[in-house]
Amino acid sequence: MVHETVRGGHNELFSFSKEEVSDQPDDWGKQLVTNMIAVAPGIIGIGTARNMTVPVHVDLLDRHPDDDFDSWDHVTEASLDVPSGQMVIAGCSDYFPEATRVWVTPGSYRVRIYSRGLGSISENGLEGDDQYHMVIWSEEHSSPKILKKWSAL
C-alpha cells in the first residue's frame, strides 16, 4: 500500500507504465473534463476538481475491490498494461524520474479511481476537501468504465 500526496497540476494526475507511455489523443482534455478520466495506451489521466495539491491514497490489491460507491461522488476505472512492472503516479508538474513508483508483477492491471468532496471546491478553484483513492489490481485488459458519474459533470 502506498499513501501519497500528488500535485494535480492542470486539474489532472497520471498513472502510467514506465516504458509504455503513448502520445495523448486530441480529445484528451475533453475526456478529462467530461468523464474525469482519459485513456491512451500506457497511460491513464485522472481528472481532479482543483489545480492544487490533492490527496491521493493508493492501494494495490490482490483481487477486485468491493463495489460500494455510496461515499464517493465519482468512480471510474480503466486498464493499464505494465510490461516493465513499474507503474508511475505523478501530477502534471512532477519531475517524473522522482515520481511515486508502484512495483507490480508485469502484466495487465485495472486502475479504479474514487473521487469525493468534488462539490467542496472554492469559487476560485484553489481550495476544497476533495479526496482521491486509486485502487490497482491484476485483471485482463478491458474498456474504460464510468461506474458512478458525479451529477455536476
Secondary structure as GFF3:
##gff-version 3
##sequence-region A 1 153
A	DSSP	beta_strand	2	7	.	.	.	ID=ss1
A	DSSP	three_ten_helix	9	11	.	.	.	ID=ss2
A	DSSP	beta_strand	12	17	.	.	.	ID=ss3
A	DSSP	alpha_helix	28	35	.	.	.	ID=ss4
A	DSSP	beta_strand	37	40	.	.	.	ID=ss5
A	DSSP	beta_strand	43	47	.	.	.	ID=ss6
A	DSSP	beta_strand	53	60	.	.	.	ID=ss7
A	DSSP	beta_strand	74	82	.	.	.	ID=ss8
A	DSSP	beta_strand	86	91	.	.	.	ID=ss9
A	DSSP	three_ten_helix	96	98	.	.	.	ID=ss10
A	DSSP	beta_strand	100	103	.	.	.	ID=ss11
A	DSSP	beta_strand	107	116	.	.	.	ID=ss12
A	DSSP	three_ten_helix	118	120	.	.	.	ID=ss13
A	DSSP	beta_strand	131	138	.	.	.	ID=ss14
A	DSSP	beta_strand	145	148	.	.	.	ID=ss15
###
